[in-house]
Amino acid sequence: MLIDVKLFASLREYLPADSQEYTAKVPSEAGARIQDLATRLKLPDDLPVIFLLNGQHADADDEVQEGDVVSIFPPISGG
């Protein structure tokens, strides 16, 4: 199955060359977790990120299904 993974801000540098509109189509198996997708895209394990699954806050251990959209953001701060 293919999962759409959207990377934002500084994380876009980890997108594969064939990505379109900041979205990668990442192949995964049944039972795959969000962390598995991040690993497949070679995001560093120690990089702080925020995950959304279909527009809702998610954890790295949440499983994905066919048709899901995973968005990954770096934490944002400001003042």
N, C-alpha and C positions, 0 to 999 in steps of 0.2 A: 504494500500500500504506500501511497505518497501522502506526506503531510506538508502543508504549506507552513514555512517558518519565516517570519518577518523579523528582520534585525534592524534596530534603530540606532541613530547617532553613531558613536565611535565603533559600535559592533558591526557596522556594515562592511568593515574591512575583512570580515570572516565569511562573507558571501561567496559562493562559487562563481566563477566567471560567467556561467550561463544563466545567472539569476536575472529576473526581470522585476522592476518596480520594488526593489529591496526585499524580494521574496524568493526563497529557495524552495524547490520541491525536493524534500528529503525522503528517500526510501526508508521504510521501517517495517518491522515485523509485528505481528499481533503481540500485545503485551508490552510494547515499547513504552518507555517513559520519556518525559520531556528531557531529562538529563541525557538520555541516549541520543536524542536529536542534537543537543548542544555539543556532545562529544563528537558526533559525526561531522559537525561543522568546525571542529577543532577550536571551540571556545575554551580558553584556559579554565581549569577547575577552580582556581583561586580568584577568578574575576567575579566581582559582585554584580549580580544581575537581578532583574525583576521579570517574572514570567506571567504571561496571560495565556489562558486557554479559552479560545472562542470568546474573547473579550472579558473574561473573568479572572481575577487573581488566581494563580495556580502555584503549586509546589513542584520542585524538580522531580519528585517521585510520582507525580500524577501520570496515569496512563493516557495515551492518545489513541484515537480511533480514526478510521478512514474519514476524510472530509474535515477534520479538525484544522484549526488555524492556531498556531503557537506564535506569540509575539514575545520578543526578548528585548528588554531595555536595560541600559546601564542606569544605576541610581542617579537621580538628578537632585542637586542641591543649589541653593542660591540665597540671595539675601536682598 
